[in-house]
Amino acid sequence: MRDPQDVATPHPDPLGYQARILSRVSRTFALTIPQLPAELATVVTHAYLLLRLADTIEDEPALTAQQIRVYEDAFLEVVAGRADARRFSDQVCALLTGQTQDAERELMQHLPWVMQVHSLLTPVQRAALLNCLAVMTRGMSEFRQGLGLQGLATFHDLDRLCYCVSGVVGEMLTEFFIEAVPSLEARRATLHRLSISFGAALQLTNILKDQWEDRERGICWLPRELFRAYGVHLHALDPGHAAPNHACALSVLIGTAHAHLHLALQYALLIPVEQKGIRRFILWTLGLCLLTLRKMHNTPDFRSQQQVKITHADVALIMYSVTGVQRWDWGVQALFNTASRGLPFTPLAPEWEAAAWHALPWPRHSISFLDHLPLRF
């Protein structure tokens, strides 16, 4: 491992370091982020790495809830430019255990190099990123209190969690996109509203995919209100023995993620067709999420994320299919309809209906898949 003192020296190529470490901490985003125009790829990579560091603090089992909050607040001070990055990273690295992945440990150790890129961001980008980190860390602090294996209390709590952890990321990305493409300013309100579903779909999919691994860590993010309605007690779930009706409750949540993906698709279609990189970034991400939902739906008794992990062939199929149709809204729509056929659909909250209709770049009567909204969020 590199000597911690090495990070006191500025990195001669901080952008190159970001790109290299991204491929080690995220297989998915190492594929999708480089599709963005260069300037956007830089800030989105930087934002992802900082958000990943917040997760590293959150997930470290050796830290108490109070310590996590202290270090998350200190991290915000570093990002805001009011605290020293090297001193912070040295303190946190000294506390990380073997539970933290090597790539994340290295990323934390080299936070000063990552912060070299932060100085290159625009004021709008820095403000959006800091707001996203603040919402995420403070939201997680709220939900972490007394969590355990009994799960979240209600479906509404799950909605709020998805916003704090990922919906706010969609809002941050929207600020990045609007600054890069000023013509999007006229659609700011609609883009922000739909971007929450973009983030929520991804987060809910990850919660479902990782539910058994989370249980091994003593955590459950599923809503016990829903599972009790099906006679399932979350605290008693055993990955080695299928609980009656567990698949039924799981289907409702898959349907909820599916409903969010419909709105996330509208988010993608509001991006002008000439912005090929931004469209590809969003659509590839949605496609990978959709395939994961299909894997879970087709394997309701899965007991580990490995059983529903998409393959390299799946990834290649998404990349090829989306790239072939992304210039035509109707083609993207048809591809989505085909890929999502047969998935359960759980309506979201009624207040999302107006946002969905307002977002459509064509007359409402030409859209069939939205006819069964209202939506629930």
C-alpha positions as CSV (number, residue, x, y, z in Angstrom):
1,M,0.0,0.0,0.0
2,R,1.2,3.5,-0.8
3,D,2.6,5.5,2.1
4,P,0.0,8.0,3.3
5,Q,2.5,10.8,3.1
6,D,2.6,10.4,-0.6
7,V,-0.8,12.1,-1.0
8,A,0.7,15.3,0.3
9,T,2.3,15.7,-3.1
10,P,-0.2,16.9,-5.8
11,H,-0.9,14.3,-8.5
12,P,0.5,15.4,-11.9
13,D,-2.6,14.0,-13.6
14,P,-5.6,14.1,-11.2
15,L,-8.1,13.6,-14.1
16,G,-6.3,10.4,-15.1
17,Y,-6.3,9.2,-11.6
18,Q,-10.0,9.7,-11.4
19,A,-10.6,7.7,-14.5
20,R,-8.4,4.8,-13.3
21,I,-9.9,4.5,-9.8
22,L,-13.4,4.7,-11.2
23,S,-12.9,1.5,-13.1
24,R,-11.9,-0.2,-9.8
25,V,-14.9,1.0,-7.7
26,S,-17.7,0.7,-10.2
27,R,-18.0,-1.6,-13.2
28,T,-21.3,-0.1,-14.4
29,F,-20.4,3.6,-14.2
30,A,-16.9,3.0,-15.6
31,L,-18.9,2.0,-18.8
32,T,-21.6,4.7,-18.7
33,I,-19.8,7.9,-17.5
34,P,-17.3,7.9,-20.4
35,Q,-20.2,8.2,-22.8
36,L,-20.7,11.8,-21.6
37,P,-19.0,14.8,-23.2
38,A,-15.5,15.2,-21.7
39,E,-16.4,18.1,-19.4
40,L,-19.4,16.4,-18.1
41,A,-17.6,13.1,-17.7
42,T,-15.0,14.8,-15.5
43,V,-17.6,16.3,-13.1
44,V,-19.8,13.2,-13.0
45,T,-16.8,11.0,-12.3
46,H,-15.7,13.3,-9.6
47,A,-19.2,13.4,-8.1
48,Y,-19.5,9.7,-8.1
49,L,-16.2,9.2,-6.4
50,L,-17.1,11.6,-3.6
51,L,-20.5,10.0,-3.2
52,R,-18.7,6.6,-3.0
53,L,-16.5,7.9,-0.2
54,A,-19.6,8.9,1.7
55,D,-20.8,5.4,1.3
56,T,-17.4,4.0,2.5
57,I,-17.8,6.0,5.8
58,E,-21.5,4.9,6.1
59,D,-20.7,1.2,5.5
60,E,-17.7,0.8,7.8
61,P,-18.8,-1.6,10.5
62,A,-16.1,-0.5,13.0
63,L,-17.6,3.0,13.2
64,T,-20.4,3.8,15.6
65,A,-23.5,5.7,14.5
66,Q,-22.1,8.8,16.3
67,Q,-18.7,8.4,14.6
68,I,-20.3,8.0,11.2
69,R,-22.2,11.3,11.7
70,V,-19.0,13.1,12.9
71,Y,-16.9,11.9,9.9
72,E,-19.7,12.6,7.4
73,D,-20.0,16.1,8.7
74,A,-16.2,16.5,8.5
75,F,-16.3,15.1,5.0
76,L,-18.8,17.9,4.0
77,E,-16.3,20.4,5.4
78,V,-13.6,19.0,3.2
79,V,-15.7,19.2,0.1
80,A,-16.8,22.7,1.0
81,G,-13.1,23.7,1.2
82,R,-13.2,24.4,4.9
83,A,-11.1,21.5,6.1
84,D,-7.9,19.8,5.1
85,A,-8.4,16.7,2.8
86,R,-5.2,14.9,3.8
87,R,-5.7,15.2,7.5
88,F,-9.3,13.9,7.1
89,S,-8.3,11.0,4.9
90,D,-5.5,10.0,7.2
91,Q,-7.9,9.9,10.2
92,V,-10.5,7.9,8.4
93,C,-8.1,5.4,6.8
94,A,-6.7,4.6,10.2
95,L,-10.2,3.4,11.3
96,L,-11.1,1.4,8.2
97,T,-11.1,-2.4,8.6
98,G,-10.8,-5.3,6.2
99,Q,-14.5,-5.0,5.5
100,T,-13.7,-2.0,3.3
101,Q,-12.7,-2.9,-0.3
102,D,-9.1,-2.2,-1.3
103,A,-10.2,0.2,-4.0
104,E,-12.3,2.2,-1.7
105,R,-9.5,2.4,0.9
106,E,-7.1,3.6,-1.8
107,L,-9.7,6.2,-2.9
108,M,-10.0,7.5,0.7
109,Q,-6.3,7.6,1.1
110,H,-6.0,9.7,-2.1
111,L,-8.8,12.1,-1.4
112,P,-6.4,15.0,-1.8
113,W,-5.8,14.0,-5.4
114,V,-9.5,13.8,-6.0
115,M,-10.0,17.3,-4.5
116,Q,-7.5,18.7,-7.0
117,V,-10.3,18.1,-9.6
118,H,-12.8,19.8,-7.3
119,S,-11.0,23.1,-7.8
120,L,-11.7,22.8,-11.5
121,L,-15.5,22.6,-11.2
122,T,-17.8,25.6,-11.8
123,P,-19.6,27.2,-8.9
124,V,-22.9,25.6,-10.1
125,Q,-21.3,22.2,-10.1
126,R,-19.7,22.6,-6.7
127,A,-22.9,23.8,-5.1
128,A,-25.0,21.0,-6.6
129,L,-22.5,18.4,-5.5
130,L,-22.3,19.7,-1.9
131,N,-26.1,19.9,-1.7
132,C,-26.3,16.3,-2.9
133,L,-23.8,15.1,-0.3
134,A,-25.5,17.0,2.5
135,V,-28.9,15.5,1.7
136,M,-27.5,12.0,1.3
137,T,-25.4,11.9,4.5
138,R,-28.0,13.5,6.7
139,G,-30.8,11.4,5.3
140,M,-28.8,8.2,5.8
141,S,-28.1,9.3,9.4
142,E,-31.9,9.5,10.0
143,F,-32.6,6.1,8.5
144,R,-29.7,4.4,10.2
145,Q,-31.1,5.0,13.7
146,G,-32.4,1.7,15.0
147,L,-32.6,0.0,11.6
148,G,-31.6,-3.6,11.9
149,L,-33.3,-6.6,10.3
150,Q,-36.9,-5.5,11.0
151,G,-36.7,-3.2,7.9
152,L,-38.1,0.3,7.3
153,A,-41.5,0.9,8.8
154,T,-43.5,2.0,5.8
155,F,-43.5,2.2,2.0
156,H,-43.3,6.0,2.4
157,D,-40.1,5.6,4.4
158,L,-38.7,3.6,1.5
159,D,-39.6,6.4,-0.9
160,R,-37.9,9.0,1.3
161,L,-34.8,6.7,1.6
162,C,-34.6,6.4,-2.2
163,Y,-34.8,10.2,-2.6
164,C,-32.1,10.8,0.0
165,V,-29.7,8.2,-1.4
166,S,-30.3,8.4,-5.1
167,G,-33.2,10.7,-6.1
168,V,-31.1,13.7,-5.1
169,V,-28.3,12.4,-7.3
170,G,-30.7,12.7,-10.2
171,E,-31.3,16.3,-9.3
172,M,-27.6,16.9,-9.1
173,L,-27.0,15.4,-12.6
174,T,-29.8,17.6,-13.9
175,E,-28.0,20.7,-12.7
176,F,-24.9,19.5,-14.5
177,F,-26.8,18.8,-17.7
178,I,-28.6,22.2,-17.7
179,E,-25.4,24.1,-17.3
180,A,-23.8,22.1,-20.1
181,V,-26.8,22.4,-22.4
182,P,-28.5,25.8,-21.7
183,S,-31.5,25.0,-23.9
184,L,-32.6,22.6,-21.2
185,E,-33.3,25.5,-18.8
186,A,-36.8,25.9,-20.1
187,R,-37.6,22.3,-18.9
188,R,-35.8,22.7,-15.6
189,A,-38.8,22.0,-13.3
190,T,-39.9,18.9,-15.3
191,L,-36.4,17.5,-15.6
192,H,-35.9,17.8,-11.8
193,R,-39.1,16.1,-11.1
194,L,-38.4,13.2,-13.4
195,S,-34.8,12.9,-12.3
196,I,-35.9,11.8,-8.9
197,S,-37.5,8.7,-10.5
198,F,-34.3,8.1,-12.4
199,G,-32.4,7.9,-9.1
200,A,-35.2,6.1,-7.3
201,A,-35.4,3.3,-9.9
202,L,-31.7,2.7,-9.6
203,Q,-31.6,2.7,-5.8
204,L,-34.7,0.5,-5.4
205,T,-33.2,-2.0,-7.8
206,N,-30.0,-2.1,-5.8
207,I,-31.9,-2.5,-2.5
208,L,-33.7,-5.5,-4.0
209,K,-30.6,-7.0,-5.6
210,D,-28.5,-6.7,-2.4
211,Q,-31.1,-7.6,0.1
212,W,-29.5,-10.9,1.2
213,E,-26.0,-9.4,1.5
214,D,-27.4,-6.5,3.5
215,R,-29.0,-9.0,5.9
216,E,-25.6,-10.5,6.5
217,R,-24.5,-7.1,7.7
218,G,-27.5,-6.9,10.0
219,I,-29.4,-4.4,7.8
220,C,-32.7,-4.6,5.9
221,W,-34.0,-1.7,3.8
222,L,-37.3,-3.3,2.8
223,P,-40.7,-1.9,4.1
224,R,-42.2,-4.2,6.7
225,E,-45.6,-2.6,6.1
226,L,-45.7,-4.2,2.7
227,F,-44.3,-7.6,3.7
228,R,-46.6,-7.9,6.7
229,A,-49.5,-7.5,4.4
230,Y,-48.3,-10.7,2.7
231,G,-47.7,-12.4,6.0
232,V,-44.0,-12.1,5.8
233,H,-41.9,-11.0,8.9
234,L,-38.7,-9.4,7.7
235,H,-36.7,-10.1,10.9
236,A,-37.3,-13.9,10.4
237,L,-36.3,-14.2,6.8
238,D,-33.8,-16.9,6.1
239,P,-32.0,-16.9,2.7
240,G,-31.9,-20.7,2.9
241,H,-35.6,-21.2,3.2
242,A,-38.2,-19.5,1.0
243,A,-40.9,-17.6,3.0
244,P,-44.4,-18.0,1.7
245,N,-45.5,-14.9,-0.3
246,H,-42.0,-13.3,-0.1
247,A,-42.0,-13.4,-3.9
248,C,-45.4,-11.6,-4.0
249,A,-44.1,-8.7,-1.9
250,L,-40.9,-8.6,-3.9
251,S,-43.0,-8.4,-7.1
252,V,-44.7,-5.2,-5.8
253,L,-41.3,-3.6,-5.3
254,I,-40.1,-4.7,-8.7
255,G,-43.2,-3.1,-10.1
256,T,-42.5,0.1,-8.2
257,A,-39.0,0.3,-9.7
258,H,-40.5,-0.5,-13.1
259,A,-42.9,2.4,-12.7
260,H,-40.1,4.8,-11.9
261,L,-38.2,3.6,-15.0
262,H,-41.1,4.7,-17.1
263,L,-40.7,8.2,-15.8
264,A,-36.9,8.0,-16.1
265,L,-37.4,7.1,-19.7
266,Q,-39.3,10.4,-20.2
267,Y,-36.4,12.1,-18.5
268,A,-34.0,10.7,-21.1
269,L,-36.3,11.6,-24.0
270,L,-36.3,15.3,-22.9
271,I,-32.6,15.4,-23.7
272,P,-32.2,16.7,-27.3
273,V,-31.2,14.0,-29.7
274,E,-28.1,15.8,-30.7
275,Q,-26.8,15.3,-27.2
276,K,-25.8,11.8,-28.0
277,G,-23.5,11.3,-25.0
278,I,-25.9,12.4,-22.4
279,R,-28.7,10.3,-23.9
280,R,-26.5,7.3,-24.1
281,F,-25.3,7.7,-20.5
282,I,-28.9,7.8,-19.2
283,L,-30.3,5.1,-21.5
284,W,-27.5,2.6,-20.9
285,T,-28.0,3.1,-17.2
286,L,-31.8,2.5,-17.5
287,G,-31.2,-0.5,-19.7
288,L,-28.9,-2.2,-17.2
289,C,-31.4,-1.5,-14.4
290,L,-34.2,-2.9,-16.4
291,L,-32.3,-6.1,-17.2
292,T,-31.6,-6.5,-13.5
293,L,-35.3,-6.2,-12.6
294,R,-36.1,-8.9,-15.2
295,K,-33.5,-11.2,-13.7
296,M,-35.0,-10.8,-10.3
297,H,-38.6,-11.2,-11.6
298,N,-37.6,-14.4,-13.4
299,T,-35.7,-15.7,-10.3
300,P,-37.9,-14.8,-7.4
301,D,-36.2,-17.2,-5.1
302,F,-32.7,-15.8,-5.6
303,R,-30.6,-15.8,-2.5
304,S,-27.6,-13.7,-3.5
305,Q,-26.8,-10.8,-5.8
306,Q,-24.6,-13.1,-7.9
307,Q,-27.8,-15.1,-9.0
308,V,-29.3,-12.0,-10.6
309,K,-26.1,-10.2,-11.7
310,I,-26.2,-9.2,-15.4
311,T,-23.6,-10.8,-17.6
312,H,-21.1,-9.2,-20.0
313,A,-23.3,-10.4,-22.8
314,D,-26.2,-8.5,-21.3
315,V,-24.2,-5.3,-21.0
316,A,-23.1,-5.6,-24.7
317,L,-26.7,-6.2,-25.8
318,I,-27.8,-3.0,-24.0
319,M,-25.0,-0.9,-25.4
320,Y,-25.6,-2.2,-28.9
321,S,-29.4,-1.9,-28.9
322,V,-29.5,1.6,-27.3
323,T,-26.8,3.0,-29.6
324,G,-28.7,1.8,-32.6
325,V,-32.0,3.5,-31.8
326,Q,-31.1,6.5,-29.6
327,R,-31.5,9.0,-32.4
328,W,-35.2,8.2,-32.7
329,D,-37.6,8.7,-29.7
330,W,-40.0,6.1,-31.2
331,G,-37.2,3.6,-31.4
332,V,-36.1,4.1,-27.8
333,Q,-39.8,3.8,-26.8
334,A,-40.2,0.6,-28.7
335,L,-37.0,-0.9,-27.3
336,F,-38.1,0.0,-23.8
337,N,-41.5,-1.5,-24.3
338,T,-40.0,-4.8,-25.6
339,A,-37.5,-5.1,-22.8
340,S,-40.0,-4.3,-20.0
341,R,-42.8,-6.6,-21.3
342,G,-44.1,-8.9,-18.6
343,L,-42.6,-7.0,-15.7
344,P,-45.0,-6.2,-12.9
345,F,-46.1,-2.5,-12.6
346,T,-47.0,-0.9,-9.3
347,P,-48.7,2.5,-9.6
348,L,-47.0,5.5,-8.0
349,A,-48.6,8.5,-6.2
350,P,-51.2,10.5,-8.1
351,E,-49.2,13.7,-7.9
352,W,-46.7,12.2,-10.3
353,E,-49.3,12.0,-13.1
354,A,-49.1,15.7,-13.9
355,A,-45.3,15.6,-14.1
356,A,-45.4,12.6,-16.4
357,W,-47.9,14.2,-18.9
358,H,-46.1,17.6,-18.8
359,A,-42.8,15.8,-19.7
360,L,-43.9,14.1,-22.8
361,P,-42.4,15.6,-26.0
362,W,-45.4,14.4,-28.1
363,P,-49.2,14.4,-27.6
364,R,-50.5,12.3,-24.7
365,H,-52.8,10.1,-26.8
366,S,-49.8,8.6,-28.7
367,I,-48.4,7.0,-25.5
368,S,-50.0,3.7,-24.5
369,F,-47.7,2.5,-21.7
370,L,-48.6,5.5,-19.5
371,D,-52.3,5.0,-19.8
372,H,-52.4,3.0,-16.5
373,L,-50.9,5.7,-14.4
374,P,-51.5,7.5,-11.8
375,L,-48.2,6.9,-10.2
376,R,-47.1,6.3,-6.7
377,F,-44.0,7.7,-5.1
